[in-house]
Amino acid sequence: MSIPGQTMGVSVFTTSLTNVLKMSRMNLSITYMIGTIGSSLLLSQAGRFYDRFGARITLFVASCFLGLVLLFLSQIDRIASFLAQTGIVSFSLLGFILMAIGFFLLRFSGQGVMTMVSRSMVMKWFDKRRGIAAAIMGVFTTFGFSYAPKLLDNLIQASSWRGAWQILALCCGFGFAVIALIFYRDNPAQCGLKPDSLKPLAHSTNIKKRLTGENLPLKEAKKRLVLWVFALSLALWALYNTAFTFHVVSIFDAVGIDRWTALSIFFPISIISIATRFLVSWVSDHIQLEYLYIFFLLSLILASFSLIFLTKNSSLIPLIIGMGFAGGTFGTLNSISWVRLFGKAHLGAISGFAMGWTVAGSAIGPYFFSLSKNLFGSYNGGSWFTIILGSLSLIGVLYQLLKSKTL
């Protein structure tokens, strides 16, 4: 239900928006970046709201807010035209300002709050089976995101871009708000239940202690190096993956590979990603997080190197494997890391803070790779930047692993 606020949910509307607002794609991308970065700054506060009021109330408010935002966006050209009649500000400038505001509200409510709360709520319902729960949740997310652009495009063709956003406001906004209010519960204790089941599961003593961390507030969690290492590692993947997805046709075209091949690469990546997520999610219930982050960062570095040495005649297998491994592992780590490290009491604030970095990474990724293209004539600068930061993050993870072994 958060798809209207996700990148793939917005991308199908870009052509219509550039036409009705008489705006270039570059300016539309800038408004998207401004709105996304702005939303990332407030996610920690939204997380605190979730910690206080729980999943049901937070999702109800966020869904209603999303519905209102989508209705606003469906009339954005008319609002800009009406305000431009005053003669104080031009239509083009008003369109830029209103789109930046619209993207901020859309990304905050849809891609930010709804995603964060839903993921955090599921993690509270499981301890020993948390990894499997994350895997199952990830399958629905992956398939939903994969088919969303085509479904939304069909909706636009059938009812226009304006009508499509109005229908989404009714279904994903106000409709889902009712569902959340009726069915959502923040944690099993509210229903007189316990996480997983009443029957204890066999785990080693060391792993049992790591399934849910001690309850630390965000202020104390920020003092732990592990929060910064893990959060920035996840943000780096968001930066790289969003940039790659945004520029994939141009990246492949630069080395003489056709558009069809460029777009077709996502299918094998998604297959590997789903399989990896299931395997990693199962393994995550039995090993330390640091080992998974090592695998994740090595996969990201492999994908970055494969992109640098991409040619018309080179094999796409290393790139597909690296992207698939990293994407699948990211989905699991993004779900389980913070409850494993810092407990459930302040999960909203901490996951919101970490997600803010991830959202910011996704916002600057496309622009950063475009800057590399303009300055150096290729996207390799962005890939080298990813490799350098990925290597530094890997060193930080190894340090955390060695530190945990000495405790």
Secondary structure, 3 states (H helix, E strand, C coil): CCHHHCHHHHHCCHHHHHHHCCCCHHHHHHHHHHHHHHHHCCHHHHHHHHHHHHHHHHHHHHHHHHHHHHHHHHCHHHHHHHHHCCCCCCHHHHHHHHHHHHHHHHHHHHHHHHHHHHHHHHHHCCCCCHHHHHHHHHHHHHHHHHHHHHHHHHHHHHHHHHHHHHHHHHHHHHHHHHHHHHHCCCCHHHHCCCCCCCCCCCCCHHHHHHHCCCCCCHHHHCCCHHHHHHHHHHHHHHHHHHHHHHHHHHHHHHCCCCHHHHHHCHHHHHHHHHHHHHHHHHHHCCCCHHHHHHHHHHHHHHHHHHHHCCCCCCCCHHHHHHHHHHHHHHHHHHHHHHHHHHCCCCHHHHHHHHHHHHHHHHHHHHHHHHHHHHHHCCCHHHHHHHHHHHHHHHHHHHHHHHHHHHC
